[in-house]
Amino acid sequence: MTSFIGHHAPAAHAAGAARIVGVSLGHATLAEADHWIQSLTPPPVLACTHLVSEPFPHVAVSLLTAHPFETAPELAAAATAAAAGRHGRAVRFPGVERLTGSLTVSEILQRSSIARVEVLGGGPAAPDVVVDTGDFVRPQFREGELVLVTTPAAGGRLIPFESRNPTPCCADHP
């Protein structure tokens, strides 16, 4: 493991044009990677997490930013994979701070860079359906656009598929 794990990688202060940068610090969980992303100042325009398997299973990050970040040499392949990733889970994106409370699908699309809202296994959500965001929205980055996947909830509403505190898979199994 690297000495950068759990710490903000050194970043140069010289800003240039925004570009996609891959960073791998060995985060063991999505929550650890989310916390690191939220601590960045200035915040990136877009930040996605990517599950990688080399050199060990962990979470790498891609950032749309003008600031460079360093990755330890042993994690460079994971950082490169994150930067090239066509799929990810968006933590920071334009408009994320405006997606709180209950909003219609139409409001989500107008307030943020989310391109579509889908119902898991059911296709696109109708524009007037209300989504209870739980103040936690993590759309998927798919082929260059953000897609919020939701599931049905009580009262004909939707909730984001990913929740802030998910029950771990197989939690009831030995």
Secondary structure by P-SEA (a helix, b strand, c coil): cccccccccccccccccbbbbbbbcccccaaaaaaaaaaccccccbbbbbbbccccbbbbbbbbccbbbbbcccaaaaaaaaaaccbbbbccccccccccccccaaaaaaaccccccccccccccccccccccccbbbbbbcccbbbbbbbbcccccccccccccccccccccc
